[in-house]
């Protein structure tokens, strides 16, 4: 069988859930989700084609080779991928109807004024027209409606760890929204001031939870991922407690154990 995407066995990722229709993987940081300019065979999709060549090829380009959403290069965490046509169509409908809940953990400079809230600020995409130029986003009245729910999990001095749930799906939405309330994400070279961007080696953002209905069995699914090792080290350095999978604060012993978890 001719494959549209070149498989690459060297692209590694964790698998949090798998059956014959659906796989939920853990994307590591600094890995592009799918091929594009400058990334022909070093993406998550290349790795997926190594593990699931026939399933993804049968889905074809019309079903995006099973991909239903993407994460930015530096963002780590969960991605759900379809392995059958029925699964793709069912999950696509859930995404379009906003029935899939995605939760992210982020480490921010500053502490939100309220422990919970919803940021409602329109986002406008800009740039990206010229070859090699970056596509970015700004808060603008000319932009598309955008909403992000958040809650503060832990804080210390002028830093905080928050859980964010994007209600809409705009470009860089969480990063733009947190910056707009003066709580930029550490390590964010696009939307945070330079001193804040330099605080972490990468964007301190992790997609830690996906809640959806299984598209074939109709069972409720709740898949979670622990904070990766590099971000646990960041929390320790900042004096922040690492939340457990349910969002409650973990003990110091749990923090030490988590630091040995694979990314």
N, C-alpha and C positions, 0 to 999 in steps of 0.2 A: 504494500500500500504506500503510495506517495504521500508524504506528510507535508502540510503547508508550513509548519513551523519546525525548525531544526531542533531535535531533542538534545538536551545537555545534561548528562548525568552528574556533572559537577555542581549544579545549582541545587542547593540543599534547603530544606524547610521542614518544620515540624508539622505533624498531622494530628489535629485535635479530635476529628471525627471523620469516619469514612464508611460508606456503604456503596452499593452498586449504582446509586443515583446521584449522590452528593458527597463531596469531600470539603472539609473545612481545614484550611492550612494556616500555619503561623509564618507570616512573611518576616524575614529578618530585615534589619535596617540596611540602608545603602544598597537596596536591590530594586530595580525597576520592575513594575508588574508585567508589562508586555512589550514586545519589540517596537522600536521607533528609531529616530535619528540617533546614530551612534551606539545603538543597542540592538544588534541583530540576533545574538544567541546567548546573551548573559542575563536573561530576564526570568522571572518566576514562571512565565508561560513556557519557556524553553525547558525548564525543569519539570513542569507538569506534563509536557509531551513525552518526557522520558518515562514517567510513571504510568501515564494513561494515553498512549498514542492513538489507539483505535477509537476510544470513546470521544476524545476531543476532535479528532479528524472527522468523525461522523457528524458531529455538531456543526462543523464548518464555520466559515466566516460569517454567515448570516446569523448564527447564534454565538458569535464572538468567541468561538472555541471554548465555550463553557464559562468564560469570565462574565461576572455579573456586576462587579464593582472593582475599584482600584484603590490602592493606597499610594501616597506620595513616596518618592524614593527613600527618604530618610525615616518615614513613619513605619513602625513595626506593627505586627499584630495580625488579626484574623481576617481571612478572605474566604468566602464561600464560593465554591466552583461546582457547576453542574456537570454530571457525567452522562446524562441522557437527555433526549429532547423533551420528554415530559417534565423532567426536573427543571430544565432551563426555563421552559415556558411558564411553569408554575411559580418559580422564584422571580422571574422577570415581572410577572403580574403583581407579586407581593411588593417588589421594589417600587413599581409605578404607583401602587395604591398606598405607599408609605406604611406597609404593614410589617416591615422588617426594622427592628430596632438595633441600632449600632451604638455602642458605648465606648468612649475613649477615656484613657487616663492621660493627664497632662500636668507637667510641672511648670509653674508660672512664677514670674517675678511680680510680687504684689499679691494682695488678698482681696477678692471681690467684696463689695460693700454689704452683700447679703449672703447667707450660707447657701441659699438656693435661688434660682431665678431663670428667666428666659430672655435671651438677647434677641430682639427683633430689629435687625438693621439690614437694609437691602445691600446686596453685593453686586458690583460691576466687574466683569472680567476686562482686562486690558493687556495690550501687547500681544506678542506671539505671531504677528503677521509676517515678519521677516524671518528668513531661515536662521535658525540658531538663537532667536530671541526668546526670552522667557515670558510665559503667560502668567500674569499675576492678577490679584484681585484687590479692590478697594471698596470701602463703604461709600455708597453714592445713592442719591435719590433717584438716579437714572438706572440703577441696578435692579436685579430680580429680588423678589421677597426672599428673606432668609431668616431662619429661626434656629437657635441653639439653646437647649435646656442644659443647665449645669448645677452641680452641687459641690461644695467644698468638702473634701475628705479629710484633710489635715493641713495645718499651717504652722509656721514658725517664723517669727520676726517678719521679714518682708518677702517671704516665699510661701507658696501654697501648692497643694496637689488637688486637682479638681477632676471630677468625672463629668464629661460632656456628652450629650446626645444630640446629634444634628437632626432636627426635624425636617429640614429641607436638605438638598444635596448640592450646594454651590462649591465652586472652586476654592480650596483652602479655607473652607468655611470656619472651622473651629479656630484656626490660627488667626484669621482676620477678626473674628468676633472677640476673642480673648484680648487681642491687642487693642480693640476699640474701647474696651472698658478698663484700659490701663493695667492689664494683667497679661502681658505678652508671654508666650511660651519660651522657655529657656532654649537656647541653641538655634532659634529661628532667625536665619540671616536675611529673610525677606521682610518680616513684619515686626521684628523687635529691634530696639536700639542696639548699637554695636556692643556696648558692655554686657547687655543681657544675652545677646547672641553668642558672646564669647564664654558664657558661664558653663555651657555644656558642649560636648563634642558633636552633637547632632540635635535635631529637633526632638525635644523631650515629649513625644506624643506616641501613644501605643493604643491600638484598637484591641481592647481587652474582652469585649463581649458582643455576641450576636444572638438575637432572639428572633426566631421565625417559626413558621409552620412547615414541617417536612412536606415538600411538594407532591410526594407520592403516597406516603403512609398517613399524612395529615396529623402526625403526632407533633406536639409542641417541642421545639428545640431551643435549648439554652446552652450555648457553647462559650466557654470562658478561657482566657489565657492569662498566665501570670506576667507580672512586670519583668521585662528582660534584664539580664545581668548588668548591662551598662547603665541602665536607668536606676536600678537598685543602688548601685554604687553612688550615683548622683544624689539620691535621697539620703543616703548615709552621710555624705559629705555636707549636705545642707541641714542635717539634723531633723529630717522629716521621717515620720513612720511610714512604712510601706503598708498600704491597705491589703487585706486578704482578698480572695476572689469575690467576696460579696460586698466589698467596699469598706468593711470595718478595719480598724487599725490592727496590724499584726504586731506580735511581740518582737523583741530584739532577737530572740532565738530564731524565729521564723524569718526575720530579715537575713540573718547569716545563712540560713539554709537556701533561701531564694537566690542569694548571690551566686550559688553554685549551679543553679538551674541553667540549661542551655537557652540561648536566645531564641 
